[in-house]
């Protein structure tokens, strides 16, 4: 029999904390030649985009279709595409409980772009609409490289409690992770991957790349970011009478 409460000055009930509504993220390593890919990324950025004056776009192939098409023709990119698509399909099958056996690699959309950050570059807070999963492959990073920052998608929850913010380091068995918050809830995650690692997360999650504080004139952060989604199988699409919606093209022109 337990002691009466009036005999124990501190009497918290036995309980366990349950984390509700977790956000899944994959973190792993890619079996690729990162040095060769890094040099290829430098060459592509130099040839197609780096001579522009706009520092918000002259570090990335995101806005350059010619650079993207050239990248698609390279053998290392084909290997990257295959691995990422397979990882996505396996994750969707095991974690999202969707039958992926009816699909092939060509049913998966994989849009990727190269980023070569040097001192002036940063990427403000954003997410990736019109896709399911997004991610980044870290081609060349080191201890001085700016991490990627993720923000809580439920900002209202951050106002619920009034605890003091604390930096929690290397939780959940992952290295180079800093969680900033007061437990309930967390406001920010900073992840500092190593060369060859990739991250994959739901596309609605807001993230950013802060401007580097490094004073190294040769500072360099090379990544390949990507978006993924797949064609969905249709089940009740043959009800009623079929009709060709091409007439809408004339009404919208």
FIBAVEX-798008 format. One record per residue: residue in three letters; x negated, y, z of N, C-alpha, C in turn; residue number from 1. Coordinates in steps of 0.02 Angstrom, whole numbers, m for minus. Layout:
BEGIN
  code      nx      ny      nz     cax     cay     caz      cx      cy      cz  pos
   ala       X       Y       Z       X       Y       Z       X       Y       Z  NUM
...
END
This chain:
BEGIN
  code      nx      ny      nz     cax     cay     caz      cx      cy      cz  pos
   unk     m42     m60       0       0       0       0     m44      62       0    1
   unk     m29     109     m43     m68     170     m46     m55     214      15    2
   unk    m103     257      28     m97     302      84     m43     355      68    3
   unk      m9     379     120      38     434     109       1     495      81    4
   unk      36     532      38       5     590       6     m21     640      58    5
   unk      14     646     113      m8     695     162     m73     676     198    6
   unk     m97     613     185    m160     592     214    m218     596     164    7
   unk    m203     613     102    m255     618      50    m251     688      21    8
   unk    m300     731      34    m295     801      12    m295     810     m64    9
   unk    m324     762    m101    m326     768    m175    m295     705    m204   10
   unk    m237     712    m238    m198     653    m256    m175     653    m328   11
   unk    m220     655    m377    m197     652    m447    m171     582    m462   12
   unk    m120     578    m504     m92     514    m525    m138     480    m575   13
   unk    m139     415    m573    m179     377    m621    m147     384    m691   14
   unk    m188     403    m739    m161     417    m806    m217     414    m858   15
   unk    m197     414    m921    m244     415    m977    m222     469   m1026   16
   unk    m270     502   m1057    m255     554   m1106    m247     521   m1175   17
   unk    m193     538   m1209    m179     512   m1276    m185     569   m1326   18
   unk    m229     562   m1375    m235     613   m1427    m182     604   m1480   19
   unk    m134     649   m1484     m80     645   m1532     m99     677   m1598   20
   unk     m71     651   m1652     m78     680   m1719    m151     690   m1739   21
   unk    m191     637   m1738    m262     645   m1757    m268     659   m1832   22
   unk    m322     692   m1851    m337     705   m1922    m393     658   m1943   23
   unk    m382     614   m1991    m434     566   m2010    m488     600   m2052   24
   unk    m549     578   m2043    m605     601   m2085    m653     543   m2094   25
   unk    m678     534   m2154    m730     484   m2167    m798     518   m2168   26
   unk    m847     484   m2139    m916     507   m2143    m960     446   m2156   27
   unk   m1000     450   m2209   m1042     393   m2226   m1102     414   m2268   28
   unk   m1137     365   m2295   m1197     377   m2335   m1188     349   m2405   29
   unk   m1217     384   m2453   m1213     363   m2523   m1279     333   m2546   30
   unk   m1277     275   m2577   m1339     241   m2599   m1362     268   m2667   31
   unk   m1383     331   m2668   m1404     364   m2730   m1473     393   m2721   32
   unk   m1506     411   m2777   m1571     443   m2773   m1560     518   m2765   33
   unk   m1561     542   m2704   m1542     611   m2688   m1593     661   m2717   34
   unk   m1657     643   m2720   m1707     690   m2747   m1695     702   m2822   35
   unk   m1681     650   m2859   m1668     657   m2931   m1605     698   m2942   36
   unk   m1553     684   m2902   m1490     721   m2909   m1500     794   m2890   37
   unk   m1540     808   m2838   m1553     877   m2818   m1584     916   m2875   38
   unk   m1635     887   m2908   m1667     923   m2963   m1620     933   m3021   39
   unk   m1578     883   m3034   m1528     890   m3088   m1479     946   m3071   40
   unk   m1459     951   m3009   m1414    1005   m2988   m1446    1073   m2997   41
   unk   m1510    1079   m2979   m1546    1142   m2989   m1547    1161   m3063   42
   unk   m1562    1113   m3105   m1566    1126   m3177   m1499    1149   m3204   43
   unk   m1445    1117   m3183   m1378    1135   m3208   m1358    1205   m3185   44
   unk   m1369    1219   m3121   m1354    1286   m3095   m1394    1339   m3133   45
   unk   m1459    1326   m3143   m1502    1375   m3178   m1479    1386   m3250   46
   unk   m1460    1332   m3283   m1442    1337   m3354   m1375    1370   m3365   47
   unk   m1328    1358   m3321   m1259    1379   m3334   m1234    1439   m3294   48
   unk   m1255    1446   m3232   m1221    1496   m3191   m1266    1543   m3151   49
   unk   m1328    1527   m3137   m1367    1565   m3088   m1386    1635   m3111   50
   unk   m1383    1649   m3176   m1403    1715   m3200   m1348    1767   m3193   51
   unk   m1290    1748   m3169   m1237    1796   m3157   m1251    1838   m3096   52
   unk   m1222    1898   m3095   m1235    1945   m3039   m1188    1934   m2980   53
   unk   m1133    1899   m2989   m1085    1889   m2936   m1108    1833   m2890   54
   unk   m1130    1851   m2829   m1156    1801   m2783   m1102    1754   m2757   55
   unk   m1038    1771   m2768    m984    1727   m2748    m970    1672   m2798   56
   unk   m1003    1675   m2856    m991    1623   m2906   m1054    1598   m2940   57
   unk   m1111    1632   m2932   m1171    1611   m2969   m1210    1555   m2935   58
   unk   m1180    1524   m2885   m1213    1467   m2852   m1175    1402   m2864   59
   unk   m1118    1405   m2900   m1074    1347   m2906   m1051    1336   m2978   60
   unk   m1039    1273   m2996   m1011    1258   m3062    m935    1254   m3061   61
   unk    m904    1272   m3006    m832    1266   m2999    m795    1304   m3055   62
   unk    m822    1361   m3074    m788    1404   m3123    m814    1393   m3195   63
   unk    m859    1347   m3205    m892    1339   m3270    m876    1270   m3299   64
   unk    m831    1269   m3348    m810    1206   m3378    m867    1172   m3416   65
   unk    m909    1211   m3449    m965    1182   m3487   m1013    1145   m3439   66
   unk   m1026    1175   m3382   m1070    1143   m3333   m1039    1079   m3307   67
   unk    m974    1080   m3295    m939    1020   m3271    m943     964   m3322   68
   unk    m930     980   m3386    m931     929   m3438   m1001     900   m3446   69
   unk   m1052     943   m3441   m1120     917   m3445   m1135     870   m3387   70
   unk   m1113     889   m3327   m1124     847   m3268   m1091     779   m3277   71
   unk   m1032     778   m3306    m995     715   m3314   m1033     666   m3359   72
   unk   m1075     690   m3402   m1111     646   m3449   m1172     613   m3417   73
   unk   m1192     633   m3358   m1253     607   m3327   m1240     541   m3290   74
   unk   m1289     496   m3293   m1281     430   m3264   m1271     433   m3189   75
   unk   m1307     477   m3155   m1300     481   m3083   m1230     504   m3063   76
   unk   m1200     547   m3106   m1133     570   m3090   m1082     514   m3099   77
   unk   m1094     471   m3149   m1049     414   m3158   m1052     368   m3097   78
   unk   m1112     357   m3071   m1119     316   m3011   m1083     349   m2952   79
   unk   m1093     415   m2944   m1060     451   m2890    m984     445   m2896   80
   unk    m959     455   m2956    m886     452   m2967    m859     383   m2949   81
   unk    m893     331   m2971    m870     263   m2956    m868     250   m2881   82
   unk    m921     269   m2846    m925     256   m2774    m871     294   m2736   83
   unk    m863     359   m2752    m814     400   m2717    m743     375   m2731   84
   unk    m729     358   m2794    m662     332   m2810    m648     267   m2773   85
   unk    m698     222   m2771    m689     158   m2736    m679     170   m2661   86
   unk    m716     217   m2633    m709     232   m2561    m640     260   m2547   87
   unk    m617     304   m2590    m550     334   m2583    m496     279   m2587   88
   unk    m502     234   m2637    m452     182   m2645    m450     135   m2585   89
   unk    m510     117   m2560    m513      73   m2503    m484     106   m2441   90
   unk    m500     171   m2431    m474     207   m2373    m398     213   m2377   91
   unk    m373     229   m2436    m300     236   m2443    m264     170   m2430   92
   unk    m294     116   m2452    m263      51   m2441    m263      32   m2367   93
   unk    m319      42   m2333    m325      19   m2264    m294      67   m2214   94
   unk    m299     132   m2226    m277     181   m2176    m208     211   m2191   95
   unk    m191     217   m2255    m128     248   m2273     m74     197   m2291   96
   unk     m93     132   m2290     m46      78   m2302     m12      83   m2370   97
   unk     m51     101   m2420     m25     104   m2489     m59      51   m2531   98
   unk     m21      15   m2570     m48     m38   m2612     m87      m7   m2670   99
   unk    m154     m11   m2667    m196      17   m2720    m215     m35   m2772  100
   unk    m192     m97   m2763    m211    m150   m2810    m179    m141   m2879  101
   unk    m129     m99   m2883     m96     m89   m2947    m130     m34   m2989  102
   unk    m182      m2   m2960    m216      54   m2993    m285      33   m3017  103
   unk    m313      74   m3061    m382      67   m3082    m419     132   m3067  104
   unk    m484     133   m3078    m522     195   m3067    m495     252   m3109  105
   unk    m473     237   m3169    m448     291   m3213    m381     320   m3189  106
   unk    m349     288   m3142    m288     316   m3113    m303     367   m3058  107
   unk    m367     374   m3040    m387     419   m2986    m419     481   m3016  108
   unk    m393     538   m2999    m421     603   m3020    m480     619   m2974  109
   unk    m537     633   m3005    m597     652   m2967    m626     715   m2999  110
   unk    m615     772   m2966    m641     835   m2991    m697     857   m2944  111
   unk    m758     866   m2971    m815     881   m2929    m853     941   m2958  112
   unk    m888     977   m2914    m928    1034   m2935    m990    1040   m2891  113
   unk   m1042    1068   m2920   m1107    1075   m2887   m1110    1143   m2852  114
   unk   m1142    1144   m2794   m1155    1206   m2757   m1228    1208   m2737  115
   unk   m1261    1263   m2752   m1330    1273   m2729   m1332    1338   m2690  116
   unk   m1327    1332   m2624   m1327    1391   m2580   m1399    1414   m2568  117
   unk   m1410    1478   m2578   m1470    1511   m2555   m1448    1567   m2509  118
   unk   m1491    1608   m2484   m1475    1654   m2429   m1412    1696   m2437  119
   unk   m1396    1724   m2496   m1338    1769   m2499   m1270    1732   m2500  120
   unk   m1270    1667   m2505   m1208    1632   m2520   m1172    1607   m2458  121
   unk   m1106    1607   m2462   m1062    1579   m2411    m996    1562   m2445  122
   unk    m953    1525   m2409    m887    1509   m2435    m837    1519   m2379  123
   unk    m792    1566   m2388    m745    1586   m2335    m694    1530   m2322  124
   unk    m654    1539   m2270    m606    1488   m2249    m556    1475   m2305  125
   unk    m544    1411   m2319    m499    1391   m2373    m480    1318   m2364  126
   unk    m430    1296   m2401    m416    1225   m2409    m406    1210   m2482  127
   unk    m386    1149   m2499    m383    1129   m2569    m313    1104   m2586  128
   unk    m270    1147   m2611    m201    1126   m2628    m200    1082   m2691  129
   unk    m144    1049   m2702    m130    1008   m2761    m176     947   m2766  130
   unk    m200     922   m2709    m237     859   m2709    m225     826   m2641  131
   unk    m250     765   m2632    m238     728   m2571    m298     729   m2524  132
   unk    m356     713   m2551    m417     711   m2511    m470     755   m2543  133
   unk    m512     785   m2502    m568     825   m2525    m630     803   m2488  134
   unk    m688     823   m2513    m748     802   m2479    m810     836   m2507  135
   unk    m867     819   m2478    m931     847   m2499    m985     794   m2491  136
   unk   m1028     790   m2541   m1088     749   m2540   m1147     796   m2528  137
   unk   m1187     781   m2477   m1243     825   m2458   m1307     801   m2491  138
   unk   m1323     833   m2547   m1379     811   m2589   m1446     831   m2558  139
   unk   m1450     892   m2532   m1512     916   m2500   m1494     963   m2443  140
   unk   m1508     941   m2383   m1498     981   m2323   m1555     965   m2275  141
   unk   m1565    1008   m2225   m1615     996   m2173   m1592    1027   m2108  142
   unk   m1636    1030   m2059   m1617    1054   m1993   m1595    1128   m1993  143
   unk   m1619    1166   m2042   m1601    1237   m2045   m1538    1251   m2086  144
   unk   m1511    1199   m2115   m1454    1208   m2161   m1391    1226   m2122  145
   unk   m1353    1273   m2150   m1289    1293   m2120   m1240    1234   m2120  146
   unk   m1207    1220   m2064   m1158    1165   m2061   m1094    1184   m2097  147
   unk   m1050    1136   m2105    m982    1149   m2127    m938    1156   m2065  148
   unk    m893    1204   m2067    m850    1219   m2010    m777    1203   m2028  149
   unk    m744    1165   m1985    m673    1148   m1993    m633    1182   m1938  150
   unk    m575    1208   m1956    m533    1243   m1907    m468    1205   m1895  151
   unk    m441    1212   m1836    m380    1178   m1817    m323    1199   m1864  152
   unk    m288    1151   m1896    m233    1169   m1941    m171    1192   m1904  153
   unk    m171    1188   m1837    m114    1210   m1797    m136    1267   m1753  154
   unk    m142    1328   m1780    m168    1384   m1740    m123    1402   m1681  155
   unk     m59    1388   m1685     m14    1404   m1629     m33    1365   m1567  156
   unk     m58    1303   m1576     m77    1263   m1518    m135    1293   m1480  157
   unk    m177    1331   m1515    m234    1362   m1482    m213    1414   m1431  158
   unk    m152    1439   m1436    m127    1489   m1389     m91    1459   m1329  159
   unk     m84    1393   m1330     m43    1361   m1279     m78    1359   m1211  160
   unk    m143    1344   m1211    m179    1340   m1149    m229    1398   m1143  161
   unk    m254    1409   m1082    m298    1467   m1071    m365    1445   m1042  162
   unk    m387    1384   m1059    m451    1360   m1034    m509    1398   m1064  163
   unk    m568    1388   m1035    m628    1419   m1061    m659    1376   m1116  164
   unk    m680    1408   m1169    m709    1371   m1225    m775    1338   m1204  165
   unk    m785    1277   m1228    m845    1239   m1214    m867    1206   m1279  166
   unk    m932    1203   m1291    m959    1166   m1348    m972    1094   m1327  167
   unk    m937    1047   m1358    m946     975   m1345    m987     947   m1403  168
   unk   m1044     915   m1389   m1089     894   m1441   m1088     818   m1451  169
   unk   m1092     798   m1515   m1102     728   m1535   m1052     681   m1503  170
   unk    m988     697   m1512    m935     654   m1487    m917     600   m1538  171
   unk    m880     551   m1516    m852     498   m1559    m907     458   m1593  172
   unk    m967     458   m1566   m1021     418   m1595   m1053     448   m1656  173
   unk   m1039     511   m1673   m1067     543   m1731   m1120     594   m1709  174
   unk   m1177     593   m1744   m1229     642   m1730   m1214     708   m1764  175
   unk   m1244     761   m1738   m1241     827   m1770   m1170     853   m1777  176
   unk   m1130     843   m1725   m1061     869   m1723   m1053     912   m1661  177
   unk   m1026     972   m1670   m1011    1015   m1613    m937    1032   m1615  178
   unk    m902    1019   m1560    m831    1035   m1554    m824    1095   m1508  179
   unk    m792    1147   m1532    m784    1207   m1493    m710    1214   m1472  180
   unk    m699    1216   m1407    m631    1224   m1383    m628    1211   m1308  181
   unk    m568    1200   m1283    m560    1185   m1212    m520    1122   m1203  182
   unk    m535    1073   m1244    m503    1008   m1236    m435    1005   m1270  183
   unk    m389    1045   m1247    m322    1046   m1276    m305    1117   m1296  184
   unk    m310    1135   m1357    m337    1094   m1411    m408    1117   m1430  185
   unk    m437    1083   m1477    m500    1104   m1507    m485    1155   m1561  186
   unk    m524    1208   m1563    m514    1259   m1615    m558    1246   m1676  187
   unk    m619    1221   m1666    m666    1217   m1721    m710    1155   m1714  188
   unk    m729    1127   m1771    m781    1076   m1775    m835    1101   m1822  189
   unk    m898    1093   m1800    m956    1107   m1843    m991    1041   m1855  190
   unk    m997    1022   m1919   m1031     960   m1936   m1092     976   m1978  191
   unk   m1149     949   m1958   m1212     962   m1992   m1238     896   m2020  192
   unk   m1214     875   m2079   m1234     811   m2108   m1308     811   m2128  193
   unk   m1334     752   m2137   m1402     743   m2162   m1400     727   m2236  194
   unk   m1458     731   m2268   m1462     717   m2340   m1436     647   m2355  195
   unk   m1392     643   m2405   m1364     579   m2426   m1297     563   m2395  196
   unk   m1276     601   m2345   m1211     588   m2314   m1155     619   m2355  197
   unk   m1095     594   m2344   m1035     625   m2372    m982     630   m2318  198
   unk    m938     678   m2327    m878     685   m2286    m817     683   m2332  199
   unk    m762     655   m2308    m699     655   m2346    m643     667   m2297  200
   unk    m598     715   m2313    m546     735   m2265    m482     753   m2303  201
   unk    m424     756   m2268    m362     777   m2300    m369     848   m2327  202
   unk    m344     860   m2387    m358     923   m2422    m326     983   m2389  203
   unk    m277     973   m2345    m245    1030   m2312    m290    1061   m2258  204
   unk    m342    1026   m2238    m383    1049   m2182    m425    1109   m2202  205
   unk    m420    1163   m2164    m457    1224   m2179    m530    1216   m2157  206
   unk    m575    1243   m2199    m647    1237   m2185    m684    1295   m2218  207
   unk    m748    1302   m2200    m788    1355   m2228    m862    1338   m2222  208
   unk    m904    1374   m2259    m977    1370   m2252   m1002    1439   m2233  209
   unk   m1023    1449   m2171   m1048    1515   m2151   m1112    1534   m2187  210
   unk   m1126    1598   m2188   m1189    1621   m2217   m1247    1600   m2173  211
   unk   m1301    1578   m2204   m1358    1554   m2166   m1392    1609   m2126  212
   unk   m1419    1591   m2069   m1459    1636   m2029   m1534    1623   m2039  213
   unk   m1549    1578   m2085   m1620    1560   m2097   m1657    1619   m2129  214
   unk   m1719    1628   m2108   m1763    1679   m2138   m1810    1649   m2190  215
   unk   m1802    1586   m2204   m1845    1553   m2253   m1827    1577   m2323  216
   unk   m1876    1607   m2360   m1860    1631   m2428   m1844    1575   m2476  217
   unk   m1861    1514   m2458   m1847    1456   m2501   m1787    1415   m2476  218
   unk   m1746    1447   m2435   m1687    1412   m2408   m1645    1384   m2465  219
   unk   m1622    1322   m2456   m1583    1289   m2509   m1537    1237   m2477  220
   unk   m1474    1240   m2498   m1423    1193   m2475   m1386    1168   m2537  221
   unk   m1398    1107   m2558   m1368    1080   m2619   m1315    1029   m2600  222
   unk   m1255    1040   m2624   m1200     994   m2611   m1159     984   m2675  223
   unk   m1121     930   m2675   m1071     918   m2727   m1004     908   m2693  224
   unk    m958     954   m2704    m892     950   m2674    m843     920   m2723  225
   unk    m788     893   m2697    m742     857   m2742    m671     856   m2713  226
   unk    m623     846   m2759    m553     835   m2743    m530     769   m2773  227
   unk    m483     737   m2739    m457     672   m2762    m381     668   m2754  228
   unk    m349     636   m2803    m281     612   m2794    m270     558   m2845  229
   unk    m215     520   m2840    m202     466   m2887    m130     467   m2910  230
   unk    m119     438   m2969     m52     433   m2996      m9     390   m2950  231
   unk      50     412   m2937      95     374   m2893     141     330   m2936  232
   unk     150     268   m2914     195     223   m2949     267     246   m2940  233
   unk     304     248   m2995     374     269   m2992     419     208   m2986  234
   unk     470     212   m2944     514     155   m2932     585     167   m2959  235
   unk     617     222   m2939     686     235   m2960     687     289   m3013  236
   unk     641     284   m3062     637     336   m3113     680     320   m3175  237
   unk     710     261   m3178     749     243   m3238     824     247   m3226  238
   unk     844     277   m3172     915     286   m3160     943     338   m3207  239
   unk    1007     334   m3221    1038     384   m3267    1015     373   m3338  240
   unk    1016     426   m3378     999     423   m3449     935     463   m3462  241
   unk     889     434   m3499     825     467   m3512     836     530   m3555  242
   unk     792     579   m3544     796     641   m3582     726     671   m3587  243
   unk     710     698   m3645     644     727   m3657     647     801   m3639  244
   unk     605     821   m3591     605     891   m3566     562     937   m3608  245
   unk     543     915   m3668     501     959   m3709     536    1024   m3728  246
   unk     602    1026   m3724     638    1088   m3742     620    1144   m3694  247
   unk     598    1127   m3634     578    1179   m3586     518    1218   m3611  248
   unk     477    1187   m3654     419    1221   m3680     439    1284   m3719  249
   unk     492    1279   m3759     514    1335   m3797     544    1390   m3754  250
   unk     578    1370   m3700     609    1421   m3657     558    1460   m3617  251
   unk     501    1429   m3602     450    1463   m3563     401    1503   m3605  252
   unk     401    1494   m3670     352    1529   m3713     377    1599   m3730  253
END
